[in-house]
Amino acid sequence: MKVLITGGAGFIGSHLAEEHLKRGDEVYIIDDLSTGSMENIEHIKGLPSFHYYLDTVTNHHLTAELVDLCDIIYHLAAAVGVKLIVESPVRTIETNIRGTEVVLHHAAKKRKRVLLTSTSEVYGKTEKVPFNEEDDLVMGATHKGRWSYACSKAIDEFLAIAYWKEKRVPTVVARLFNTVGPRQTGQYGMVIPNFVRQALNNEPITVYGDGTQTRCFTHVNDVVGALIKLAEHPQAVGEVYNIGSAQEVSILQLAERIRDLAGSKSEITFLPYEMAYEEGFEDMLRRVPDISKISGLIGYRPKYNLDDILTSVIEYSTRKFQSGVVSNKE
Ligand code: UDP
């Protein structure tokens, strides 16, 4: 089988590429390295069944050619990371919407199967947990940069579903909840790589807000396994699925756990949201997925618990530190 992964040099994309290669598939990736990196694909880039194109998905010619060649298209290319989004809303909106338009447009010609990765951000400010795929999405005001990400990904979802309904292009939407694991960079604000770096350097661990906000973290290997099953499952077409874990942890507990597991002497400090992001920044207090829909379809159940996830990130970051390739920001 031939698969195309847009954003294939990103954190999740590179793990997905690796898994398909292990299965003996031919893997094609397009990545403009805006948030991905060559380092993520260093270990696979020499393989004969791996083909990479350093370009943007809005290059119609290239995307058309690769979509035509492949059996399944995973569309992961997107602007991600709350920090990046708040700082660069134009880039966020344009990257997310244009890229999806181009991919779906070309997939429509031969009705290629497309899996679009979306995000738990689309649930917005809803306070009802756990989040179910049928729930209303509660967006914030348009002058608050954060919501541009949620809205642009919601438009992507609408588009993917519309292509199925109107043009019979078999699309599936996967809403990813805080995915973590080796190779994730802290550069765009993600909490676990940041806390791990701070802990390993014995620097203060910066908890934003009061640390009572909660998240549920999923290991990238669990996510990749679920993405592949969804992409291949005939009944997933036209549907939206949460992919996440139900193990909820507060950000303060997370900081303490990372400090303990890393054997760190870091102190834990609190930083107001307006200093971490922007004035008026709104965070989600709780973000918990209802995973009954995906469990019912493919028997999904995360294999990695929070400690497994943290240990794998700490081990990875320790190795990186020892090899001296970690920049101050990562
Ligand atoms: N966070 C934090 N310190 C950091 C980075 C993030 O306290 O250095 C908080 C952030 O405000 C949020 C949570 O950790 O409440 C998860 O943040 P992340 O950006 O990883 O993902 P989000 O769930 O916000 O998309």
Residues whose N, C-alpha, C, O or C-beta is under 5 A from the ligand:
A	BS01	UDP	V82 G189 M190 V191 N194 T206 V207 Y208 Q213 I251 D283
